């Protein structure tokens, strides 16, 4: 499902330290010890953040002996913005996972409580009786 794909990516990017790591790795590939020293964060914490980013396929990890050097998966970042823009502009009817939402949109447009909400700014607890 496309929504799960984007949720995974944005969750991986949805933390300040991980954004900082991504920015640093956009400058050049780095070892954990370099990130640890620059960010002043312990090695286990850096490794945890790197693991999350790698799981989302946002990083490449290359072994050099016993050490690992991390770099951005630039192809993923190059396509992410474009792919999300395509998702936003694609009609709901072309996204099977939105079938229930399409039905609810139709129901909401006919709901008298929603009409009142839109006109007064709140949904009443009861729908006014017809006269």
Secondary structure, DSSP 8 states (H G I E B T S, - for coil): -HHHHHHHHHHHH-SHHHHHHHHHHHHS-EEHHHHHHHHT--HHHHHHHHHHHHHTT-EEEEEETTEEEEEE-HHHHHHHHHHHHHHHHS-GGG-GGGHHHHHHHHHHHH-HHHHHHHHHSS--SS-----
